[in-house]
Amino acid sequence: MRLEAPSFVYTESALRRQISRLKSFSRGHADLFYAVKANSSPRLLSLVKTAGLGADVSSSEELKRALSCGIPAGRILMTGPAKTSADLRAGLGAGIAFFVLESLREIEALDAAARTLRRRSVPVLLRITPRTQSSRTPRDAGGYFAFTGPCAKYGFRPQEVGAAVEAVRNSQRLRLEGLHIFSAAGVVRSAEMAALLTRAVDTALDVSRTHDFRLGCLDFGGGFGVDYATGRCLDLSPLTAVLAKKKALLPRNCRLIFEPGTYVAAPAASYWTPVLDWRERDGWVQIFVDGGIHHLLRPALIGPHRMVLHAIAGSRISRRCRIFGNLCHPLDILAADVMLPLPRDLGRLRGSWIELRNVGAYGAVFAARGFQGRSPAREVWRP
């Protein structure tokens, strides 16, 4: 493969493999709506549409992209903690499948928009924040981002659900279809995911019984994780039986939904960037590349990805390295501490490329674009 500039290199077969695994896990039990925020590349969205997945969007722009790639409005739902009036109007205008609402203000805003656009029986899900105070993150071994606890920015707390249900009931334009319960992202251990699924079903049944409404839909969110350092994905095979068992506890014809993003997109791409400079300091090798957080911000926030050095052939020795971008900012670090097999003669680094793997999710769409006027990375696809 010949590259001329920093690039995100996508592999279609890897994307299809991930989708196939998800469909095998969910077939007959749940529906899949790809989380567009993870990566909104038009080509990726077209492949997602061809595979039969719906779309989870969080803005009017993401909705526009999903529709332009052929995903039907009836296969789109809208999530997000503070949707604008423009977002809500766009969703109503398109006729999307569900709105996931997270506050009384959103209920009022959607009701007002539906009144203006003369829409009735608009299907909504209420997002519930379960009672848990987990604070684990991907920086812990096998950890994950928790979306619950006292500082969570998402959804209704249990004591707030009654007022939310009543507000929807009092609306002449909204229809309560069910609940959205998403507790954590980046889960890579099957046992932890099984526990989260169990907790979500138990919470949904308790809430629907307490507030006396039929549970027509339960959206689990996403959470299927990828270990960025190793490339290992959550093993879904033990979870199929768990999902079937939990579905049997729910009302007949209750629709189950998952919103995978990272699991679909992350393994599908690598980020390639050429080496510009290097320095030896205090036992470390500092390597500077023609890229950085204007292309890929995530490593600076959650830690290093699996990294490969493609260098000129020759004998090598493992060295402790720091990988820097070429921006004038101290946050511009792709790896703060990584062992790489370097040429014994560091002069052979000239013409080398660094590859960071598993960057298809929250890569280009999550970067500090435009900083210092630097150009964005290119997008390259291969079979």
LINGILIN-V762074 format. One record per residue. N is the residue number from 1. RES is the residue in one small letter. SS is DSSP state (H for helix, E for strand, C for the rest). PHI is phi in degrees with one decimal (none if undefined). PSI is psi in whole degrees, -180 to 180 (* if undefined). Layout:
{{N/RES/SS/PHI/PSI} {N/RES/SS/PHI/PSI}}
//
This chain:
{{1/m/C/none/130} {2/r/C/-112.8/122} {3/l/C/-119.1/149} {4/e/C/-114.0/-10} {5/a/C/-156.1/164} {6/p/C/-51.4/134} {7/s/E/-146.9/147} {8/f/E/-92.2/119} {9/v/E/-105.5/115} {10/y/E/-99.7/146} {11/t/E/-120.7/112} {12/e/H/-59.3/-39} {13/s/H/-63.3/-34} {14/a/H/-68.0/-40} {15/l/H/-63.6/-46} {16/r/H/-64.6/-36} {17/r/H/-61.7/-45} {18/q/H/-64.2/-43} {19/i/H/-64.1/-40} {20/s/H/-61.2/-41} {21/r/H/-63.2/-42} {22/l/H/-65.7/-41} {23/k/H/-68.0/-36} {24/s/H/-64.4/-39} {25/f/H/-67.6/-42} {26/s/H/-95.7/-13} {27/r/C/-53.4/127} {28/g/C/82.3/-6} {29/h/C/-123.6/-40} {30/a/C/-147.1/160} {31/d/E/-103.6/152} {32/l/E/-115.2/127} {33/f/E/-122.6/109} {34/y/E/-64.2/133} {35/a/E/-79.1/102} {36/v/H/-62.0/-28} {37/k/H/-60.1/-25} {38/a/H/-66.1/-38} {39/n/C/-170.3/117} {40/s/C/-105.6/24} {41/s/C/-55.1/129} {42/p/H/-56.0/-39} {43/r/H/-68.2/-40} {44/l/H/-64.2/-43} {45/l/H/-63.8/-36} {46/s/H/-64.7/-39} {47/l/H/-67.9/-38} {48/v/H/-62.6/-43} {49/k/H/-63.7/-44} {50/t/H/-60.6/-33} {51/a/C/-76.5/-8} {52/g/C/92.2/10} {53/l/C/-82.8/152} {54/g/E/-85.2/-167} {55/a/E/-135.2/137} {56/d/E/-103.5/115} {57/v/E/-114.6/156} {58/s/C/-126.9/12} {59/s/C/-162.5/165} {60/s/H/-65.8/-31} {61/e/H/-69.7/-43} {62/e/H/-63.3/-38} {63/l/H/-60.3/-45} {64/k/H/-59.9/-42} {65/r/H/-66.0/-43} {66/a/H/-63.3/-45} {67/l/H/-64.2/-40} {68/s/H/-66.9/-22} {69/c/C/-92.9/8} {70/g/C/93.3/5} {71/i/C/-76.2/122} {72/p/C/-63.7/148} {73/a/H/-58.8/-34} {74/g/H/-70.1/-5} {75/r/H/-114.3/26} {76/i/E/-127.3/137} {77/l/E/-125.5/158} {78/m/E/-119.2/125} {79/t/C/-119.9/179} {80/g/C/129.8/145} {81/p/C/-79.9/-14} {82/a/C/-157.5/75} {83/k/C/-72.2/144} {84/t/C/-81.5/165} {85/s/H/-61.2/-35} {86/a/H/-64.5/-40} {87/d/H/-60.5/-48} {88/l/H/-64.9/-42} {89/r/H/-64.6/-39} {90/a/H/-63.6/-43} {91/g/H/-64.2/-41} {92/l/H/-65.0/-43} {93/g/H/-62.5/-35} {94/a/H/-80.6/-25} {95/g/C/79.5/46} {96/i/C/-69.1/167} {97/a/C/-69.8/-45} {98/f/E/-147.3/149} {99/f/E/-109.8/128} {100/v/E/-96.1/114} {101/l/E/-103.7/144} {102/e/C/-126.6/1} {103/s/C/-158.1/163} {104/l/H/-63.8/-34} {105/r/H/-61.7/-41} {106/e/H/-65.1/-39} {107/i/H/-60.9/-46} {108/e/H/-63.9/-42} {109/a/H/-66.4/-42} {110/l/H/-67.7/-39} {111/d/H/-60.9/-43} {112/a/H/-65.2/-42} {113/a/H/-65.1/-39} {114/a/H/-65.2/-36} {115/r/H/-64.7/-44} {116/t/H/-63.1/-41} {117/l/C/-90.6/3} {118/r/C/58.0/47} {119/r/C/-103.4/145} {120/r/C/-131.0/160} {121/s/C/53.9/46} {122/v/E/-76.1/121} {123/p/E/-75.2/129} {124/v/E/-130.6/150} {125/l/E/-116.5/143} {126/l/E/-99.2/129} {127/r/E/-85.4/126} {128/i/E/-109.3/136} {129/t/E/-98.1/111} {130/p/C/-64.2/165} {131/r/C/-82.1/89} {132/t/C/-154.2/150} {133/q/C/-123.5/33} {134/s/C/-61.5/140} {135/s/C/-126.8/17} {136/r/C/-70.6/148} {137/t/C/-133.5/170} {138/p/C/-60.3/-14} {139/r/C/-72.8/-19} {140/d/C/-82.3/156} {141/a/C/-63.2/115} {142/g/C/70.4/16} {143/g/C/-80.8/-174} {144/y/C/-157.0/166} {145/f/E/-79.4/122} {146/a/E/-88.1/138} {147/f/C/-109.1/20} {148/t/C/-128.1/-178} {149/g/C/101.5/179} {150/p/C/-65.4/-24} {151/c/C/-105.0/10} {152/a/C/-62.1/138} {153/k/C/-92.8/-1} {154/y/C/-108.6/139} {155/g/C/71.7/-176} {156/f/E/-92.8/139} {157/r/E/-77.0/160} {158/p/H/-52.4/-40} {159/q/H/-72.8/-10} {160/e/H/-99.4/-8} {161/v/H/-65.3/-40} {162/g/H/-56.5/-45} {163/a/H/-66.0/-36} {164/a/H/-67.5/-45} {165/v/H/-61.0/-43} {166/e/H/-63.9/-39} {167/a/H/-63.7/-41} {168/v/H/-67.7/-41} {169/r/H/-61.3/-36} {170/n/H/-75.7/-13} {171/s/C/-80.2/141} {172/q/C/-91.0/2} {173/r/C/-121.5/-17} {174/l/E/-105.4/150} {175/r/E/-129.5/119} {176/l/E/-75.5/116} {177/e/E/-101.0/-24} {178/g/E/165.0/-150} {179/l/E/-130.9/155} {180/h/E/-120.1/121} {181/i/C/-133.3/103} {182/f/C/-125.8/118} {183/s/C/-103.0/-30} {184/a/E/-158.5/150} {185/a/E/-114.7/155} {186/g/C/74.9/29} {187/v/E/-77.9/126} {188/v/C/-116.6/0} {189/r/C/-110.8/127} {190/s/H/-60.7/-40} {191/a/H/-63.0/-38} {192/e/H/-69.2/-40} {193/m/H/-65.9/-40} {194/a/H/-60.1/-41} {195/a/H/-65.9/-38} {196/l/H/-66.6/-41} {197/l/H/-62.8/-44} {198/t/H/-61.0/-45} {199/r/H/-63.8/-38} {200/a/H/-65.2/-45} {201/v/H/-64.3/-45} {202/d/H/-60.3/-43} {203/t/H/-64.8/-44} {204/a/H/-61.6/-44} {205/l/H/-64.7/-42} {206/d/H/-64.0/-45} {207/v/H/-65.9/-45} {208/s/H/-66.0/-36} {209/r/H/-71.8/-44} {210/t/H/-61.2/-39} {211/h/C/-105.9/10} {212/d/C/55.8/59} {213/f/C/-137.2/155} {214/r/C/-77.7/131} {215/l/C/-86.3/98} {216/g/C/-91.6/-17} {217/c/E/-154.7/139} {218/l/E/-129.4/117} {219/d/E/-102.2/117} {220/f/C/-83.9/-5} {221/g/C/72.5/-150} {222/g/C/-109.7/-118} {223/g/C/100.8/-13} {224/f/E/-67.2/116} {225/g/C/-102.0/167} {226/v/E/-130.5/130} {227/d/C/-78.2/108} {228/y/C/-66.0/-28} {229/a/C/-75.5/-33} {230/t/C/-110.6/-21} {231/g/C/86.4/-1} {232/r/C/-71.9/133} {233/c/E/-100.7/158} {234/l/C/-53.9/130} {235/d/C/-80.4/113} {236/l/C/-84.7/-18} {237/s/C/-57.9/-40} {238/p/C/-73.2/-12} {239/l/H/-89.4/-16} {240/t/H/-61.1/-45} {241/a/H/-66.6/-38} {242/v/H/-62.4/-45} {243/l/H/-62.1/-45} {244/a/H/-61.5/-42} {245/k/H/-64.5/-42} {246/k/H/-72.9/-35} {247/k/H/-62.8/-34} {248/a/C/-63.6/-20} {249/l/C/-82.8/-17} {250/l/C/-86.9/162} {251/p/C/-57.1/149} {252/r/C/-58.6/138} {253/n/C/69.7/12} {254/c/C/-68.0/126} {255/r/E/-85.5/129} {256/l/E/-104.7/140} {257/i/E/-133.2/140} {258/f/E/-121.0/150} {259/e/C/-121.8/69} {260/p/C/-71.2/136} {261/g/C/-129.0/-67} {262/t/H/-55.5/-46} {263/y/H/-60.3/-37} {264/v/H/-73.3/-50} {265/a/H/-93.4/-35} {266/a/H/-56.4/-51} {267/p/H/-71.6/-6} {268/a/H/-83.9/-6} {269/a/E/-144.2/150} {270/s/E/-121.7/154} {271/y/E/-108.1/122} {272/w/E/-110.9/132} {273/t/E/-145.7/138} {274/p/E/-79.1/150} {275/v/E/-77.7/131} {276/l/E/-102.5/-38} {277/d/E/-156.7/166} {278/w/E/-155.9/152} {279/r/E/-146.4/145} {280/e/E/-102.2/124} {281/r/E/-146.2/122} {282/d/C/52.5/41} {283/g/C/86.1/-5} {284/w/E/-102.6/158} {285/v/E/-112.7/118} {286/q/E/-91.3/125} {287/i/E/-115.9/128} {288/f/E/-108.4/131} {289/v/E/-118.7/162} {290/d/C/-85.6/65} {291/g/C/-175.7/-160} {292/g/C/144.4/-153} {293/i/C/-70.7/-13} {294/h/C/-74.7/-14} {295/h/C/-106.7/-41} {296/l/C/-147.2/102} {297/l/C/-90.0/-28} {298/r/H/-55.9/-42} {299/p/H/-59.2/-32} {300/a/H/-70.0/-20} {301/l/H/-97.9/-40} {302/i/H/-119.5/-1} {303/g/C/111.9/173} {304/p/C/-72.0/151} {305/h/C/-93.9/167} {306/r/C/-60.1/131} {307/m/E/-128.3/140} {308/v/E/-130.1/136} {309/l/E/-101.1/122} {310/h/E/-101.6/99} {311/a/C/-118.0/168} {312/i/C/-61.4/141} {313/a/C/-57.2/150} {314/g/C/152.9/169} {315/s/C/-64.5/147} {316/r/E/-132.1/163} {317/i/E/-141.9/139} {318/s/E/-71.4/127} {319/r/E/-130.0/151} {320/r/E/-83.1/126} {321/c/E/-129.6/154} {322/r/E/-121.1/132} {323/i/E/-108.5/116} {324/f/E/-109.2/148} {325/g/C/-81.1/-176} {326/n/C/-109.2/26} {327/l/C/-92.7/155} {328/c/C/-86.3/70} {329/h/C/-158.3/134} {330/p/C/-66.9/-19} {331/l/C/-77.7/-10} {332/d/C/-78.4/73} {333/i/E/-129.5/126} {334/l/E/-90.5/-25} {335/a/E/-156.9/121} {336/a/E/-81.3/-26} {337/d/E/-159.0/103} {338/v/E/-142.7/142} {339/m/E/-92.9/125} {340/l/E/-130.9/144} {341/p/E/-79.3/104} {342/l/E/-99.9/154} {343/p/E/-60.0/143} {344/r/C/-59.8/-36} {345/d/C/-94.8/104} {346/l/H/-62.6/-16} {347/g/H/-60.8/-22} {348/r/H/-74.5/-6} {349/l/H/-68.4/-21} {350/r/C/-59.8/126} {351/g/C/87.9/2} {352/s/C/-82.1/163} {353/w/E/-129.2/143} {354/i/E/-100.6/133} {355/e/E/-115.8/124} {356/l/E/-106.1/125} {357/r/E/-97.2/165} {358/n/C/60.8/47} {359/v/C/-115.7/16} {360/g/C/-69.7/-19} {361/a/C/-108.2/135} {362/y/C/54.0/41} {363/g/C/-98.2/-99} {364/a/H/-59.3/-37} {365/v/H/-71.2/-15} {366/f/H/-112.5/10} {367/a/C/-87.2/165} {368/a/C/-83.8/66} {369/r/C/-62.6/142} {370/g/C/85.4/-7} {371/f/H/-62.1/131} {372/q/H/61.7/14} {373/g/H/72.9/16} {374/r/C/-71.0/148} {375/s/C/-74.9/148} {376/p/C/-69.1/160} {377/a/C/-71.4/152} {378/r/E/-79.4/165} {379/e/E/-118.8/121} {380/v/E/-123.8/135} {381/w/E/-117.8/144} {382/r/E/-138.3/160} {383/p/C/-57.7/*}}
//
